[in-house]
Amino acid sequence: MFLRPRWIASHVFAGTLIVSFIFAGLWQVDRLEERRETNTAVEARLQADAVGIADLDMSADDLEYRLVQVSGTYDPARELLVANRSADGSPGFWAWTVLELDAGGEVIVNRGFVPRREDAFSSDPTAPTTPVIVAGLVRYGLDAGAVSDDGARISRPNPTLAGEYLQLDNALPVGTYVQLRGQAPAPAAVPVPVPSPDLSEGPHLSYAFQWFTFATIGTIGYALVLWRIRRGSEAKGDVGLQDSMTPADGSGPHAV
């Protein structure tokens, strides 16, 4: 009975669903391995000594999260607030300021998070005009975005667009910026430096477990459904056979 067309369609549907669950679980396992490899590489870069920009291999694929140390002077007149940022659930901005390097060239420094509400400022978030030494991480930005009409904000962390607008003489590859980790003299309380990247493994392992659980439940559940249907069909078939052997007048080998 399970080879009839409607049952074959049911088997195909259930099998496709179960296989999809398994592939989803395997995909999450692959994502977990990629996350672990990335975390290992990033952790190694974070523990490495800071180097000058001149010592970086600008063509390297592993430029992101490299720790650099530069000296120079901020140009507060060339600053953009990156909109739609948050910290600890509070909305705000990132302060991107051009740092003119003593060695020549310029970089965009993400000085940190600025709360949106002015009454939340604990100090003036304006960049200092005195020489500073900045240690930070090289980061890649995002694409798209737009600069506001007043030239004070940018909608997305796009260093390429920001560099064009601020007429940046970039000492780093286009599309990168420096995320501040430390500064001498010490920076003000605001902006608050952006935390280092999250090196946790994320939810991939739990997601993989869930998908494999769904596949197991689907397999066992569908097999039980088929088993119960077959048991029910066999029971009905036995009753029908017994009834067909009994004459309508009640006579026969079992009649009393």
C-alpha positions as CSV (number, residue, x, y, z in Angstrom):
1,M,0.0,0.0,0.0
2,F,2.9,2.4,0.6
3,L,3.9,2.1,-3.0
4,R,0.8,3.8,-4.2
5,P,1.3,7.2,-5.9
6,R,0.0,9.3,-3.1
7,W,2.2,7.5,-0.6
8,I,5.3,7.9,-2.9
9,A,4.6,11.6,-2.9
10,S,4.4,11.6,0.9
11,H,7.7,9.7,1.1
12,V,9.4,12.2,-1.2
13,F,8.1,15.2,0.8
14,A,9.2,13.7,4.1
15,G,12.6,12.6,2.8
16,T,13.2,16.0,1.3
17,L,12.4,17.7,4.5
18,I,14.6,15.4,6.6
19,V,17.5,15.7,4.2
20,S,17.1,19.5,4.3
21,F,17.3,19.5,8.1
22,I,20.5,17.4,7.9
23,F,22.1,19.8,5.4
24,A,21.1,22.7,7.5
25,G,22.9,21.1,10.5
26,L,26.0,20.4,8.4
27,W,26.0,24.0,7.2
28,Q,26.0,25.2,10.8
29,V,28.9,22.9,11.6
30,D,30.8,24.4,8.7
31,R,30.0,27.8,10.0
32,L,31.3,26.8,13.4
33,E,34.6,25.6,12.0
34,E,35.0,28.8,10.0
35,R,34.2,30.9,13.1
36,R,36.8,29.0,15.1
37,E,39.5,29.5,12.4
38,T,38.7,33.2,12.2
39,N,38.8,33.6,16.0
40,T,42.2,31.8,16.1
41,A,43.6,34.2,13.4
42,V,42.1,37.3,15.0
43,E,43.3,36.3,18.5
44,A,46.9,35.9,17.1
45,R,46.8,39.3,15.5
46,L,45.4,40.9,18.7
47,Q,48.2,39.4,20.7
48,A,50.9,40.6,18.3
49,D,53.0,43.7,18.9
50,A,51.7,46.9,17.4
51,V,53.6,48.0,14.2
52,G,53.8,51.2,12.2
53,I,51.8,51.6,9.0
54,A,55.0,51.4,7.0
55,D,55.7,47.9,8.4
56,L,52.3,46.5,7.1
57,D,52.0,44.4,4.0
58,M,49.3,46.4,2.3
59,S,48.5,43.6,-0.1
60,A,48.0,41.0,2.6
61,D,44.6,39.4,3.0
62,D,45.0,39.4,6.7
63,L,45.3,43.1,7.2
64,E,42.1,43.4,9.2
65,Y,42.6,43.3,13.0
66,R,46.3,44.0,12.7
67,L,47.4,46.2,15.6
68,V,49.1,49.5,14.5
69,Q,50.6,52.4,16.3
70,V,50.7,55.9,14.7
71,S,51.4,59.4,15.9
72,G,49.9,62.6,14.6
73,T,47.3,65.3,15.2
74,Y,43.6,65.1,14.8
75,D,41.8,67.5,12.5
76,P,38.4,68.2,14.3
77,A,37.2,70.1,11.2
78,R,37.3,66.8,9.3
79,E,35.1,64.5,11.3
80,L,31.9,62.5,10.6
81,L,29.5,60.8,13.0
82,V,28.6,57.3,11.8
83,A,24.8,57.0,12.4
84,N,22.8,54.0,13.6
85,R,25.4,52.7,16.1
86,S,24.7,51.4,19.6
87,A,26.4,50.4,22.8
88,D,24.8,48.5,25.7
89,G,21.4,49.1,24.1
90,S,21.9,52.9,23.9
91,P,21.6,54.5,20.4
92,G,24.3,56.9,19.2
93,F,27.2,57.4,16.8
94,W,30.8,56.5,16.1
95,A,33.1,59.5,15.9
96,W,35.3,59.2,12.8
97,T,38.1,61.8,12.8
98,V,41.0,62.3,10.4
99,L,44.4,61.9,12.0
100,E,47.2,63.7,10.2
101,L,50.3,61.5,10.6
102,D,53.7,62.8,11.6
103,A,55.2,60.4,9.0
104,G,53.0,61.7,6.3
105,G,49.6,60.7,5.0
106,E,46.4,60.5,7.0
107,V,44.0,57.8,8.4
108,I,40.5,57.8,9.6
109,V,40.3,56.9,13.3
110,N,37.2,55.6,14.9
111,R,37.6,57.3,18.2
112,G,34.6,55.5,19.7
113,F,30.9,55.6,20.6
114,V,29.1,58.9,21.2
115,P,25.6,58.7,22.9
116,R,22.8,60.3,21.0
117,R,21.5,62.3,24.0
118,E,23.6,65.3,24.8
119,D,22.8,65.0,28.5
120,A,24.6,61.6,28.4
121,F,27.9,63.2,27.6
122,S,30.3,63.0,30.5
123,S,32.8,65.2,28.6
124,D,33.3,67.1,25.4
125,P,33.5,64.5,22.5
126,T,35.5,66.9,20.3
127,A,38.8,65.5,19.2
128,P,41.9,67.0,20.9
129,T,44.1,69.3,18.8
130,T,47.4,68.4,20.5
131,P,49.7,65.6,19.2
132,V,48.7,62.1,20.1
133,I,49.9,58.5,19.8
134,V,47.2,56.1,18.7
135,A,47.2,52.4,19.0
136,G,44.3,50.7,17.1
137,L,43.1,47.9,14.9
138,V,42.9,48.1,11.1
139,R,39.3,47.5,10.2
140,Y,37.4,47.1,6.9
141,G,34.3,49.1,6.4
142,L,31.0,48.5,4.7
143,D,29.6,49.6,1.4
144,A,26.8,52.0,0.5
145,G,25.7,54.8,2.8
146,A,25.4,58.6,2.3
147,V,26.7,61.7,3.9
148,S,24.0,64.0,5.4
149,D,23.3,67.4,3.8
150,D,25.0,69.2,6.6
151,G,28.1,67.2,6.2
152,A,28.1,66.1,9.9
153,R,27.0,62.4,9.6
154,I,27.3,59.4,7.4
155,S,24.6,56.7,7.4
156,R,26.9,53.7,7.3
157,P,30.5,52.9,8.3
158,N,31.8,53.3,4.8
159,P,35.5,54.6,5.0
160,T,35.7,54.8,1.2
161,L,32.9,57.3,1.0
162,A,34.0,59.1,4.1
163,G,37.6,59.4,2.8
164,E,36.3,60.9,-0.5
165,Y,34.1,63.4,1.4
166,L,36.9,64.3,3.8
167,Q,39.5,64.5,1.0
168,L,41.6,61.9,2.9
169,D,45.2,61.4,1.9
170,N,45.0,57.8,3.0
171,A,48.1,56.0,4.4
172,L,46.1,52.8,4.5
173,P,44.4,50.9,1.7
174,V,41.1,52.4,0.6
175,G,38.2,51.0,2.5
176,T,40.0,50.7,5.8
177,Y,40.2,52.7,9.0
178,V,41.8,52.5,12.5
179,Q,39.6,51.5,15.4
180,L,41.1,53.1,18.5
181,R,42.2,50.9,21.4
182,G,44.5,53.2,23.3
183,Q,45.8,56.7,23.1
184,A,48.4,58.9,24.7
185,P,47.6,61.3,26.2
186,A,44.6,59.3,27.4
187,P,41.4,60.1,25.5
188,A,38.4,61.8,27.2
189,A,35.6,59.7,28.7
190,V,33.6,60.3,25.5
191,P,33.8,58.9,22.9
192,V,33.9,55.4,24.4
193,P,36.3,53.1,22.5
194,V,34.5,50.4,20.6
195,P,35.1,47.0,22.2
196,S,37.4,44.4,20.6
197,P,35.7,41.9,18.3
198,D,33.6,39.1,19.8
199,L,35.7,35.9,19.7
200,S,32.9,33.6,21.0
201,E,31.8,30.6,18.9
202,G,28.3,32.1,18.5
203,P,25.1,30.0,18.3
204,H,26.3,27.7,15.5
205,L,26.7,24.6,17.6
206,S,23.3,24.9,19.2
207,Y,21.7,25.6,15.8
208,A,23.4,22.5,14.4
209,F,22.1,20.4,17.3
210,Q,18.5,21.7,16.7
211,W,18.6,20.9,13.0
212,F,19.9,17.3,13.7
213,T,17.3,16.9,16.4
214,F,14.6,17.9,13.9
215,A,15.9,15.4,11.4
216,T,15.9,12.6,14.0
217,I,12.4,13.5,15.2
218,G,11.2,13.6,11.6
219,T,12.7,10.3,10.7
220,I,11.4,8.5,13.8
221,G,8.1,10.2,13.7
222,Y,7.4,9.4,10.0
223,A,8.4,5.8,10.5
224,L,6.0,5.5,13.5
225,V,3.2,7.0,11.5
226,L,3.8,4.5,8.7
227,W,4.0,1.6,11.2
228,R,0.7,2.7,12.9
229,I,-1.1,3.0,9.6
230,R,0.1,-0.4,8.5
231,R,-0.9,-2.0,11.9
232,G,-4.3,-0.4,11.5
233,S,-4.7,-1.7,7.9
234,E,-3.7,-5.2,8.9
235,A,-6.2,-5.2,11.8
236,K,-9.0,-4.1,9.5
237,G,-8.0,-6.8,7.0
238,D,-8.1,-9.6,9.6
239,V,-11.6,-8.6,10.8
240,G,-12.8,-8.4,7.2
241,L,-11.4,-11.9,6.5
242,Q,-13.1,-13.4,9.6
243,D,-16.4,-11.8,8.8
244,S,-16.3,-13.0,5.2
245,M,-16.0,-16.6,6.5
246,T,-19.2,-16.5,8.5
247,P,-22.4,-17.2,6.5
248,A,-25.2,-14.7,6.8
249,D,-27.5,-17.2,8.6
250,G,-25.0,-17.7,11.3
251,S,-24.3,-21.4,10.4
252,G,-20.8,-22.6,9.8
253,P,-18.0,-24.3,11.8
254,H,-18.2,-21.8,14.6
255,A,-22.0,-21.6,14.8
256,V,-23.6,-22.9,18.0
